[in-house]
């Protein structure tokens, strides 16, 4: 799955550029495709593939790390004297 997403990350800028030059190649099912739709497909494909790839490859935070981050944020709020109302 990660290899497939890496391939999509590499191919999506190519799809974007081809869509800008020849939108008919990307949107072959449309009668009159325009550059906006073709470039939108490339950008959307890029954003989705990078997001999923990073979600799958970054390590999950452990329970202890989460608690430490929450404790630090509480300490920062106390330093700034922020009060919840």
C-alpha positions, 0 to 999 in steps of 0.5 A, a space after each residue: 500500500 505504501 509503495 502504491 501511494 509513493 507511486 501516486 505521489 510521484 505520478 500526480 504532478 505528472 498528471 497535473 502537468 499533462 492536464 495543463 497541457 493536454 486536458 483531453 488526455 486526463 479527462 478522456 471521458 469528457 466531450 470538452 474537458 478544460 484545464 481547470 478540471 484536469 489540473 484539479 484532478 492532479 492536485 486532488 490526487 497529490 493531496 490525497 496521496 501525500 496525506 495517506 502516505 504520511 498517515 501510514 508512514 509516521 509512527 503513532 504517538 504512545 500513550 505516555 507521549 500524549 500525556 506529556 504533551 497534554 501536561 506541557 500544554 497545561 503548564 504553558 497555559 498556567 504560565 500565560 495565566 489563561 483561564 477557561 470560563 
